């Protein structure tokens, strides 16, 4: 027996908690230690009682969103920490050869929510949530379940081998075994990493399910030109840029797009990178959790998930966070999202999967997407048939090596063309210098439960403003009066519903600044509230503009702007004034894109979005107008 086989046999036979992680080519990392369950991310024990840094692998459940005040079905899943006492590396080939490979029988297998029931949920979310302005996209899951009678530790090792052999393209392939709980998965997506002060996120979205016989440039090309898939990716990039702007001084720069090819699926992805000095636990807290597995805006997504998912999520859409001590005395962070993962507890198998629902979603297509996402793990562990390997030629020569589809010139051109639609601000390096046209002026940005405000704040800092973000419950007239400029921010919901405390408070913010004649910029939801105060009608759109790029006129200048709205202010086409306000509206529909008057300006679109190619220039124009002296 080799040393590798002996080490793995010991793991199978002993009660010691362990983790196997394949994240470097050619190697498998073996972590063993003791388990400590804690309540909060801040409690993750990164140092021993003497203050010495130590390595910790933390399983972070979805219920930790409660730390940010968000709603969830709380199942009590622990924030489980494996405090590492030994960390070894073994050759991957030796590991695969030494692991068990006998099939693990499954009984009573199937989805807990039928295809028909899931399709009905999709229709409801599109109509009642996206259609009523609750958000741009939402991820609703269902679970594949089965009964397993085999030994849990042997099962974990068997499934880990199966994933190593049959599921390609994973960011982490892993098996984490603790008392009473097994998690084995092949996650394609790094949620957040931190190394040497550099923070990175990796939003992946858009799901191409490989046809029989495998993907080709032709079939993938059709997918890459899909409006639904493209908008889905741009929306999650916007959402993760909100997080990056909250934790990074330079907001975050976009690179990509790239392809993530796996055994049965191909995804599109971007990479976001910025710099931060925050404790990695704080970075993890501020980025809970990826919009690719929750939705946008994040806070409302959690509420929608609680309304439409029947059971708690457990660890699904949480992260496995590895904190590794550095020579400087801190910790690096590597945290993949817990998706494409099989959980085994008390003889019950659960493989959760979800689809991203947007305004263009087709219920049957989203049902198919959940099958496709589950198939990689289920095929590897033998729950559904595996894809056949490429056939050998007639002369018994081996099948040609797979050529990455991203290397196809046509595919590369399609990917590159996507960036032509995006804002240069987020594609280029950024650095806040404190200089700019409004240097020395102050701004208070009121957050109405959409963290687009963090991106707005970052852009305002680039214009020289000293910016504070104020949550809406704290946004009283007294709290805001010292700011040179108040930016009343975006948020979900119906702007006409003054019974909602958040809407009522935003109305107060807008009214107090108008009544005092002090500078105000209103965005999206707050733009609608301002329009309502000016006597302009508010109406729901026939089709929501969620993640939609539009060319609009903003007071005589054309602008390419990203829109995330379900309601609109609407005037009679041709209207150019409403009281003291100048109106910029669509000449056909009368939908109002912007307003300006003495000491105030507003815009329906999101100038901070990656979809706003002309966002920074338009923002500077509107801020300059709002701050300009009002004629006596």
C-alpha positions as CSV (number, residue, x, y, z in Angstrom):
1,X,0.0,0.0,0.0
2,X,1.4,3.4,-0.9
3,X,1.7,6.3,1.6
4,X,-1.2,8.0,-0.2
5,X,-3.4,4.9,0.0
6,X,-2.6,4.5,3.7
7,X,-3.4,8.1,4.5
8,X,-6.8,7.8,2.8
9,X,-7.6,4.5,4.4
10,X,-6.9,6.2,7.8
11,X,-9.4,8.9,6.9
12,X,-12.0,6.4,6.0
13,X,-11.5,4.4,9.2
14,X,-11.0,7.1,11.8
15,X,-13.6,9.6,13.3
16,X,-11.3,12.6,12.6
17,X,-12.9,15.5,10.7
18,X,-11.3,16.1,7.4
19,X,-11.4,17.9,4.1
20,X,-10.1,17.0,0.7
21,X,-9.7,19.9,-1.7
22,X,-8.6,19.8,-5.4
23,X,-7.9,23.4,-6.5
24,X,-4.3,23.1,-7.9
25,X,-3.5,21.1,-11.0
26,X,-2.0,17.7,-10.0
27,X,-2.6,17.9,-6.3
28,X,-5.2,17.2,-3.6
29,X,-4.9,19.0,-0.3
30,X,-5.8,17.0,2.9
31,X,-6.9,19.0,5.9
32,X,-7.6,17.5,9.4
33,X,-8.3,19.1,12.7
34,X,-11.0,19.8,15.2
35,X,-14.5,21.3,14.7
36,X,-15.8,24.4,16.4
37,X,-19.3,25.8,15.7
38,X,-19.7,29.5,16.1
39,X,-22.6,32.0,15.8
40,X,-21.1,34.9,13.8
41,X,-18.5,35.4,11.1
42,X,-16.6,37.6,13.5
43,X,-16.3,34.5,15.8
44,X,-14.4,32.4,13.3
45,X,-11.3,31.5,15.4
46,X,-8.4,32.7,13.2
47,X,-6.0,32.8,16.2
48,X,-5.4,30.5,19.0
49,X,-5.7,31.6,22.7
50,X,-2.1,32.9,22.5
51,X,-2.9,35.1,19.5
52,X,-1.0,32.9,17.0
53,X,-2.7,32.8,13.5
54,X,-4.1,29.5,12.5
55,X,-5.7,28.0,9.4
56,X,-9.5,27.5,9.4
57,X,-11.9,26.1,6.8
58,X,-15.4,27.4,7.5
59,X,-18.7,26.1,6.1
60,X,-20.9,29.2,6.1
61,X,-24.6,28.5,5.8
62,X,-27.1,30.7,4.0
63,X,-28.7,31.6,7.3
64,X,-25.8,33.9,8.1
65,X,-27.5,36.5,6.0
66,X,-29.3,37.3,9.2
67,X,-26.1,39.1,10.2
68,X,-27.0,41.7,7.6
69,X,-30.6,41.9,8.8
70,X,-31.9,39.9,5.8
71,X,-34.8,37.4,6.0
72,X,-34.4,33.6,5.6
73,X,-35.9,30.3,6.6
74,X,-33.7,29.6,9.6
75,X,-32.9,25.9,10.0
76,X,-30.1,26.3,12.6
77,X,-27.3,25.1,10.3
78,X,-24.1,25.8,12.2
79,X,-21.3,28.0,11.0
80,X,-18.9,25.1,11.2
81,X,-15.2,25.7,11.5
82,X,-12.6,23.0,10.9
83,X,-9.6,24.4,12.8
84,X,-6.7,22.9,10.8
85,X,-4.0,21.0,12.7
86,X,-2.5,19.2,9.7
87,X,-2.4,20.3,6.0
88,X,-0.8,18.0,3.5
89,X,-0.7,17.7,-0.3
90,X,-1.0,14.4,-2.2
91,X,-0.5,13.7,-5.9
92,X,-3.9,13.8,-7.5
93,X,-3.3,10.6,-9.6
94,X,-2.4,8.6,-6.5
95,X,-5.4,9.9,-4.7
96,X,-7.8,8.9,-7.5
97,X,-6.2,5.5,-7.7
98,X,-6.5,4.9,-4.0
99,X,-10.1,6.1,-3.4
100,X,-13.0,3.7,-3.5
101,X,-15.0,3.5,-6.7
102,X,-17.8,1.0,-6.0
103,X,-21.2,2.6,-6.8
104,X,-23.2,3.9,-3.9
105,X,-26.8,2.7,-4.2
106,X,-29.5,5.4,-4.0
107,X,-33.2,4.8,-3.1
108,X,-36.3,6.9,-3.5
109,X,-34.6,9.4,-5.7
110,X,-36.2,12.5,-7.3
111,X,-36.8,16.2,-7.0
112,X,-38.7,17.4,-4.0
113,X,-40.5,20.0,-6.2
114,X,-41.9,18.5,-9.5
115,X,-41.1,20.0,-12.8
116,X,-44.7,21.3,-13.1
117,X,-44.6,22.8,-9.6
118,X,-41.3,24.5,-10.4
119,X,-42.6,25.9,-13.6
120,X,-45.6,27.4,-11.7
121,X,-43.2,29.0,-9.2
122,X,-41.2,30.6,-12.1
123,X,-44.4,32.1,-13.6
124,X,-45.4,33.5,-10.2
125,X,-42.0,35.1,-9.5
126,X,-41.9,36.7,-12.9
127,X,-45.5,38.1,-12.5
128,X,-45.6,38.9,-8.8
129,X,-42.0,39.8,-8.0
130,X,-40.2,41.0,-11.1
131,X,-43.4,42.3,-12.6
132,X,-44.1,44.4,-9.5
133,X,-40.7,45.9,-9.1
134,X,-39.3,43.7,-6.3
135,X,-36.1,43.2,-8.2
136,X,-34.3,42.4,-11.4
137,X,-33.7,38.7,-11.0
138,X,-34.1,35.9,-8.4
139,X,-32.7,32.4,-7.9
140,X,-35.2,29.9,-6.7
141,X,-34.0,26.4,-5.8
142,X,-35.3,22.9,-5.6
143,X,-33.6,19.8,-4.3
144,X,-32.8,16.4,-5.7
145,X,-33.1,14.0,-2.8
146,X,-32.5,10.3,-2.2
147,X,-31.8,7.8,0.6
148,X,-28.3,6.4,1.2
149,X,-27.5,3.4,3.4
150,X,-23.8,3.3,2.8
151,X,-21.2,4.4,5.3
152,X,-21.0,8.3,5.1
153,X,-17.2,8.5,5.1
154,X,-16.7,5.9,2.5
155,X,-19.5,7.5,0.5
156,X,-17.8,10.9,0.7
157,X,-14.5,9.4,-0.6
158,X,-16.3,7.6,-3.4
159,X,-18.1,10.6,-4.6
160,X,-15.0,12.8,-4.4
161,X,-13.2,10.3,-6.7
162,X,-16.2,10.3,-9.1
163,X,-16.2,14.1,-9.3
164,X,-12.4,14.2,-9.9
165,X,-12.8,11.8,-12.7
166,X,-16.0,13.0,-14.4
167,X,-16.6,16.7,-13.6
168,X,-14.2,19.0,-15.3
169,X,-13.7,22.8,-14.9
170,X,-14.4,23.1,-11.2
171,X,-12.8,25.9,-9.2
172,X,-12.8,23.6,-6.2
173,X,-13.6,19.9,-6.1
174,X,-14.0,18.9,-2.4
175,X,-15.2,16.6,0.3
176,X,-15.7,18.0,3.8
177,X,-16.6,15.4,6.4
178,X,-17.5,16.4,10.0
179,X,-19.6,14.8,12.7
180,X,-23.0,14.0,11.2
181,X,-22.4,16.0,8.0
182,X,-20.9,15.3,4.6
183,X,-20.5,17.9,1.8
184,X,-19.0,16.7,-1.6
185,X,-19.0,19.1,-4.5
186,X,-17.4,20.6,-7.6
187,X,-18.1,24.3,-7.4
188,X,-17.4,26.2,-10.6
189,X,-17.4,29.6,-8.9
190,X,-15.1,31.5,-6.5
191,X,-17.3,33.8,-4.6
192,X,-14.6,36.0,-3.1
193,X,-10.8,35.7,-2.6
194,X,-8.3,37.9,-0.9
195,X,-4.5,37.6,-1.2
196,X,-2.0,40.3,-0.5
197,X,-4.7,43.0,-0.1
198,X,-6.2,42.2,-3.6
199,X,-9.9,41.2,-3.4
200,X,-11.4,39.3,-6.4
201,X,-14.9,38.1,-7.2
202,X,-15.9,35.8,-10.1
203,X,-19.5,36.3,-11.2
204,X,-20.7,33.4,-13.3
205,X,-24.0,33.3,-15.0
206,X,-25.7,32.3,-18.2
207,X,-26.0,28.5,-18.5
208,X,-25.6,26.6,-21.7
209,X,-26.7,23.0,-21.4
210,X,-24.6,20.8,-23.8
211,X,-26.6,19.0,-26.4
212,X,-26.1,15.3,-27.0
213,X,-22.7,14.7,-28.4
214,X,-21.2,17.8,-26.7
215,X,-21.0,21.5,-27.3
216,X,-19.9,23.0,-30.6
217,X,-19.0,26.5,-31.7
218,X,-22.2,26.7,-33.6
219,X,-24.5,25.7,-30.7
220,X,-22.5,27.8,-28.2
221,X,-22.7,30.8,-30.6
222,X,-26.5,30.7,-30.5
223,X,-26.3,30.7,-26.7
224,X,-23.9,33.7,-26.6
225,X,-26.3,35.8,-28.7
226,X,-29.2,35.1,-26.4
227,X,-30.6,38.3,-24.9
228,X,-31.8,36.5,-21.8
229,X,-28.4,35.0,-21.0
230,X,-26.4,38.2,-21.8
231,X,-28.7,40.3,-19.5
232,X,-28.5,37.7,-16.8
233,X,-24.7,37.9,-16.7
234,X,-24.6,41.8,-16.8
235,X,-27.1,41.9,-13.9
236,X,-25.0,39.7,-11.6
237,X,-21.9,41.7,-12.5
238,X,-23.7,44.8,-11.5
239,X,-24.7,43.2,-8.2
240,X,-21.2,42.0,-7.4
241,X,-19.8,45.4,-8.2
242,X,-22.1,46.8,-5.5
243,X,-20.3,44.4,-3.1
244,X,-16.8,45.3,-4.4
245,X,-17.6,49.0,-4.1
246,X,-18.4,48.4,-0.4
247,X,-15.2,46.6,0.5
248,X,-12.6,48.0,-2.0
249,X,-11.2,51.6,-2.0
250,X,-10.9,51.4,-5.8
251,X,-14.4,50.0,-6.3
252,X,-13.4,47.1,-8.6
253,X,-12.3,46.6,-12.2
254,X,-13.9,44.2,-14.6
255,X,-12.0,41.8,-16.8
256,X,-13.5,39.2,-19.2
257,X,-15.8,37.8,-20.3
258,X,-14.6,34.2,-20.2
259,X,-16.1,30.8,-20.7
260,X,-16.3,28.3,-17.9
261,X,-16.6,24.8,-19.5
262,X,-17.7,21.9,-17.4
263,X,-18.8,18.4,-18.2
264,X,-22.4,19.1,-19.1
265,X,-22.6,22.9,-18.9
266,X,-20.8,26.0,-20.1
267,X,-21.2,29.3,-18.3
268,X,-20.0,32.8,-19.1
269,X,-18.1,34.7,-16.4
270,X,-16.3,38.0,-15.6
271,X,-13.6,38.6,-13.0
272,X,-13.7,41.6,-10.7
273,X,-10.7,42.9,-8.8
274,X,-10.0,45.6,-6.3
275,X,-7.9,46.5,-3.2
276,X,-9.0,46.3,0.5
277,X,-7.4,46.4,3.9
278,X,-10.5,44.9,5.6
279,X,-10.3,41.7,7.8
280,X,-11.3,38.8,5.5
281,X,-14.2,38.0,7.8
282,X,-15.6,41.5,7.2
283,X,-15.1,41.1,3.5
284,X,-17.1,37.8,3.7
285,X,-19.8,39.5,5.7
286,X,-20.2,42.4,3.3
287,X,-20.4,40.1,0.3
288,X,-23.0,37.6,1.7
289,X,-24.0,36.1,-0.7
290,X,-23.4,35.8,-4.5
291,X,-26.2,37.2,-6.6
292,X,-25.7,34.3,-9.0
293,X,-27.4,32.1,-6.3
294,X,-29.7,34.7,-4.7
295,X,-30.8,37.5,-6.9
296,X,-30.8,41.3,-7.1
297,X,-31.1,43.5,-5.1
298,X,-29.7,41.2,-2.5
299,X,-31.9,42.2,0.5
300,X,-35.1,41.9,-1.4
301,X,-33.9,38.7,-3.0
302,X,-33.7,37.1,0.4
303,X,-37.3,38.1,1.1
304,X,-38.4,36.7,-2.2
305,X,-36.6,33.4,-1.6
306,X,-38.3,33.1,1.7
307,X,-41.7,33.6,0.0
308,X,-41.2,31.0,-2.7
309,X,-38.8,28.3,-1.4
310,X,-40.6,25.8,0.8
311,X,-37.6,24.7,2.9
312,X,-34.4,26.2,4.4
313,X,-31.4,26.4,2.1
314,X,-28.9,24.9,4.6
315,X,-25.4,25.5,3.1
316,X,-26.6,25.9,-0.4
317,X,-25.5,29.3,-1.8
318,X,-23.3,29.8,1.2
319,X,-19.5,29.4,1.0
320,X,-16.6,27.2,2.0
321,X,-14.1,29.7,3.3
322,X,-10.5,28.8,3.7
323,X,-8.5,31.3,5.8
324,X,-4.8,30.7,5.5
325,X,-2.2,32.5,7.6
326,X,0.2,34.8,5.9
327,X,3.8,35.8,6.8
328,X,2.6,39.2,7.7
329,X,0.3,37.8,10.5
330,X,-3.0,38.2,8.6
331,X,-5.0,35.7,6.5
332,X,-5.6,35.1,2.8
333,X,-9.2,34.1,1.9
334,X,-10.4,31.6,-0.7
335,X,-14.1,31.1,-0.7
336,X,-16.0,29.2,-3.4
337,X,-19.7,29.2,-3.5
338,X,-21.4,26.1,-2.2
339,X,-23.2,25.0,-5.4
340,X,-23.1,21.7,-7.4
341,X,-22.7,20.0,-4.0
342,X,-24.2,16.8,-2.6
343,X,-25.0,16.8,1.1
344,X,-25.4,13.7,3.2
345,X,-27.0,13.9,6.6
346,X,-28.6,11.0,8.6
347,X,-28.8,8.8,5.4
348,X,-30.5,11.5,3.4
349,X,-28.9,12.9,0.2
350,X,-29.7,16.4,-1.0
351,X,-28.4,18.1,-4.1
352,X,-29.9,21.7,-4.3
353,X,-30.0,23.5,-7.6
354,X,-31.5,26.8,-8.7
355,X,-32.2,28.8,-11.9
356,X,-31.9,32.5,-12.3
357,X,-35.3,34.0,-13.1
358,X,-35.4,37.2,-15.2
359,X,-38.1,39.1,-17.1
360,X,-37.3,36.9,-20.3
361,X,-37.4,33.6,-18.4
362,X,-39.3,30.7,-20.0
363,X,-40.6,28.3,-17.3
364,X,-39.8,25.2,-19.3
365,X,-36.3,26.5,-19.9
366,X,-35.7,27.2,-16.2
367,X,-36.9,23.7,-15.3
368,X,-34.4,22.3,-17.9
369,X,-31.7,24.5,-16.4
370,X,-32.1,22.9,-12.9
371,X,-31.8,19.5,-14.5
372,X,-28.7,20.5,-16.3
373,X,-27.1,22.0,-13.2
374,X,-27.8,18.9,-11.1
375,X,-26.7,16.5,-13.8
376,X,-22.9,17.2,-13.4
377,X,-22.9,16.0,-9.8
378,X,-25.7,13.4,-10.2
379,X,-24.0,11.9,-13.2
380,X,-20.7,11.7,-11.5
381,X,-22.1,10.0,-8.4
382,X,-24.2,7.6,-10.5
383,X,-27.6,9.0,-9.8
384,X,-28.3,9.7,-13.5
385,X,-26.5,8.4,-16.6
386,X,-23.1,9.9,-17.3
387,X,-22.2,11.5,-20.6
388,X,-20.4,9.1,-22.9
389,X,-16.8,9.8,-23.6
390,X,-15.9,10.8,-27.2
391,X,-15.8,7.7,-29.4
392,X,-12.6,6.4,-30.9
393,X,-12.1,6.5,-34.7
394,X,-12.4,3.5,-36.9
395,X,-8.6,2.9,-36.8
396,X,-8.8,2.7,-33.0
397,X,-6.9,6.0,-32.6
398,X,-7.9,7.8,-29.4
399,X,-10.4,10.6,-29.8
400,X,-8.8,14.0,-30.3
401,X,-8.1,16.2,-27.3
402,X,-10.9,18.6,-26.5
403,X,-10.1,22.1,-27.8
404,X,-11.5,24.8,-25.5
405,X,-14.4,26.5,-27.3
406,X,-13.1,29.9,-26.1
407,X,-10.2,29.4,-28.6
408,X,-12.5,29.4,-31.5
409,X,-12.2,32.7,-33.3
410,X,-15.9,33.2,-33.7
411,X,-16.6,32.5,-30.1
412,X,-13.7,34.8,-29.0
413,X,-15.2,37.6,-31.1
414,X,-18.7,37.1,-29.6
415,X,-17.3,37.2,-26.1
416,X,-15.2,40.3,-26.8
417,X,-18.1,42.1,-28.4
418,X,-20.0,42.1,-25.1
419,X,-17.7,44.7,-23.6
420,X,-18.6,47.3,-26.3
421,X,-21.8,47.7,-24.5
422,X,-20.3,48.3,-21.1
423,X,-19.2,51.4,-19.1
424,X,-15.5,52.3,-19.6
425,X,-15.4,53.5,-16.0
426,X,-15.6,49.9,-14.7
427,X,-13.3,48.4,-17.4
428,X,-10.4,50.7,-16.6
429,X,-8.1,51.0,-13.6
430,X,-9.5,53.3,-10.9
431,X,-8.0,55.3,-8.1
432,X,-9.8,57.9,-5.9
433,X,-7.5,60.9,-5.6
434,X,-9.8,63.4,-3.9
435,X,-9.6,65.6,-7.0
436,X,-12.3,66.3,-9.4
437,X,-14.8,69.0,-10.4
438,X,-16.6,68.9,-7.0
439,X,-13.5,68.5,-4.7
440,X,-14.2,69.6,-1.2
441,X,-18.0,69.3,-1.5
442,X,-19.9,66.7,0.6
443,X,-22.6,64.3,-0.4
444,X,-25.0,62.0,1.6
445,X,-26.3,59.0,-0.4
446,X,-29.5,57.6,1.0
447,X,-29.6,53.8,0.6
448,X,-33.2,52.6,0.0
449,X,-32.2,48.9,0.2
450,X,-30.4,48.7,-3.1
451,X,-26.6,48.7,-2.8
452,X,-26.3,50.3,-6.2
453,X,-25.7,53.2,-3.7
454,X,-22.2,51.9,-3.0
455,X,-21.4,52.2,-6.7
456,X,-22.9,55.6,-6.9
457,X,-20.9,56.7,-3.9
458,X,-17.7,55.4,-5.6
459,X,-18.4,57.4,-8.7
460,X,-19.2,60.5,-6.7
461,X,-15.8,60.2,-5.0
462,X,-14.2,60.1,-8.4
463,X,-15.8,63.4,-9.0
464,X,-14.2,64.8,-5.9
465,X,-17.1,64.6,-3.5
466,X,-16.7,63.5,0.1
467,X,-19.4,60.8,0.4
468,X,-21.3,59.2,3.2
469,X,-23.8,56.4,2.6
470,X,-26.9,56.7,5.0
471,X,-29.3,53.8,5.4
472,X,-32.9,55.0,4.9
473,X,-34.1,54.5,8.5
474,X,-31.4,57.1,9.6
475,X,-32.1,59.5,6.8
476,X,-33.9,62.2,8.7
477,X,-33.9,65.8,7.5
478,X,-31.7,66.7,10.5
479,X,-29.2,63.9,9.6
480,X,-28.9,65.1,6.0
481,X,-29.0,68.9,6.4
482,X,-25.2,69.4,6.6
483,X,-24.6,67.7,3.3
484,X,-23.9,69.9,0.3
485,X,-25.7,67.4,-1.9
486,X,-28.2,64.6,-1.0
487,X,-28.5,61.7,-3.4
488,X,-31.8,60.0,-2.8
489,X,-31.0,56.5,-4.0
490,X,-32.7,53.6,-5.8
491,X,-34.6,50.7,-4.2
492,X,-37.2,48.0,-4.9
493,X,-41.0,48.4,-4.6
494,X,-43.9,50.5,-5.7
495,X,-43.2,54.3,-5.4
496,X,-46.9,55.0,-5.0
497,X,-47.2,52.9,-1.9
498,X,-46.7,55.4,0.9
499,X,-47.8,52.8,3.5
500,X,-44.4,51.2,3.2
501,X,-42.1,52.8,5.8
502,X,-39.2,52.8,3.3
503,X,-41.2,54.5,0.6
504,X,-42.6,57.0,3.1
505,X,-39.1,57.9,4.3
506,X,-37.8,58.4,0.8
507,X,-40.7,60.7,0.1
508,X,-39.7,62.7,3.2
509,X,-36.1,62.9,2.0
510,X,-37.1,64.3,-1.4
511,X,-39.7,66.7,0.1
512,X,-37.5,68.1,2.7
513,X,-34.7,69.0,0.3
514,X,-37.2,70.5,-2.2
515,X,-38.9,72.5,0.5
516,X,-35.5,73.8,1.8
517,X,-34.2,74.5,-1.7
518,X,-31.0,72.5,-1.0
519,X,-29.3,70.4,-3.6
520,X,-30.9,67.1,-4.4
521,X,-30.1,64.3,-7.0
522,X,-32.8,61.6,-7.2
523,X,-32.2,58.2,-8.8
524,X,-34.6,55.6,-10.1
525,X,-37.1,55.0,-7.2
526,X,-36.4,58.4,-5.9
527,X,-36.7,60.0,-9.3
528,X,-40.2,58.5,-9.5
529,X,-41.0,59.9,-6.0
530,X,-39.8,63.3,-7.2
531,X,-41.9,63.1,-10.3
532,X,-45.0,62.3,-8.2
533,X,-44.4,65.3,-6.1
534,X,-44.2,67.5,-9.2
535,X,-47.6,66.1,-10.3
536,X,-46.4,63.7,-12.9
537,X,-48.2,60.4,-13.2
538,X,-46.6,57.1,-12.1
539,X,-47.5,54.0,-14.0
540,X,-46.3,50.4,-14.2
541,X,-44.5,49.5,-17.4
542,X,-46.1,46.9,-19.7
543,X,-42.7,45.0,-19.4
544,X,-40.2,45.7,-16.7
545,X,-36.9,47.3,-17.7
546,X,-34.7,45.1,-15.5
547,X,-31.1,45.1,-16.7
548,X,-32.1,46.9,-20.0
549,X,-29.7,49.2,-21.8
550,X,-31.5,52.1,-23.5
551,X,-30.5,55.1,-25.6
552,X,-32.3,58.1,-24.1
553,X,-32.1,61.9,-24.4
554,X,-31.0,63.7,-21.3
555,X,-31.6,67.4,-21.8
556,X,-30.4,67.5,-25.4
557,X,-27.6,65.0,-25.1
558,X,-28.1,61.3,-26.1
559,X,-26.9,58.8,-23.4
560,X,-26.6,55.1,-23.2
561,X,-28.0,54.2,-19.8
562,X,-28.8,51.0,-17.9
563,X,-32.3,50.7,-16.6
564,X,-33.7,48.6,-13.7
565,X,-37.3,49.8,-13.3
566,X,-40.8,48.4,-13.3
567,X,-42.5,51.8,-12.8
568,X,-42.1,55.0,-14.7
569,X,-43.0,58.6,-14.6
570,X,-45.1,59.4,-17.7
571,X,-46.1,62.7,-19.3
572,X,-48.0,63.5,-22.5
573,X,-45.5,63.1,-25.3
574,X,-44.0,66.5,-26.2
575,X,-44.2,67.8,-22.6
576,X,-41.1,69.7,-21.7
577,X,-42.0,71.3,-18.4
578,X,-43.8,70.3,-15.2
579,X,-44.1,73.4,-13.0
580,X,-40.5,74.6,-12.3
581,X,-39.0,71.4,-13.6
582,X,-37.6,70.7,-17.1
583,X,-38.7,67.4,-18.4
584,X,-36.7,65.0,-20.6
585,X,-39.0,62.3,-21.9
586,X,-39.4,59.8,-24.7
587,X,-41.1,61.5,-27.6
588,X,-43.3,58.5,-28.3
589,X,-44.2,57.0,-24.9
590,X,-43.8,60.1,-22.7
591,X,-41.7,58.1,-20.2
592,X,-39.6,60.5,-18.3
593,X,-35.9,59.8,-18.3
594,X,-34.7,62.8,-16.3
595,X,-35.9,66.0,-14.5
596,X,-34.1,69.1,-13.4
597,X,-35.1,72.3,-11.8
598,X,-33.9,74.9,-9.2
599,X,-31.4,73.0,-7.0
600,X,-32.5,69.5,-8.1
601,X,-32.0,66.9,-10.8
602,X,-33.1,63.3,-11.3
603,X,-32.7,60.3,-13.5
604,X,-34.6,57.1,-14.1
605,X,-31.7,55.0,-15.2
606,X,-28.8,53.8,-13.1
607,X,-25.8,55.9,-14.1
608,X,-23.6,53.7,-11.9
609,X,-24.5,50.5,-13.8
610,X,-22.0,48.7,-16.0
611,X,-24.7,49.1,-18.7
612,X,-24.4,52.9,-18.6
613,X,-21.7,53.7,-21.1
614,X,-22.4,57.4,-20.6
615,X,-23.0,57.1,-16.9
616,X,-20.1,59.2,-15.6
617,X,-20.6,62.1,-18.0
618,X,-24.3,62.2,-17.3
619,X,-23.8,62.0,-13.5
620,X,-21.3,64.9,-13.6
621,X,-23.8,67.0,-15.6
622,X,-26.7,66.3,-13.2
623,X,-24.6,66.9,-10.1
624,X,-23.3,70.2,-11.5
625,X,-26.9,71.3,-12.1
626,X,-28.0,70.3,-8.6
627,X,-25.1,72.1,-7.0
628,X,-25.3,75.2,-9.1
629,X,-26.4,78.4,-7.3
630,X,-30.2,78.9,-7.5
631,X,-31.0,82.4,-9.0
632,X,-32.7,84.7,-6.6
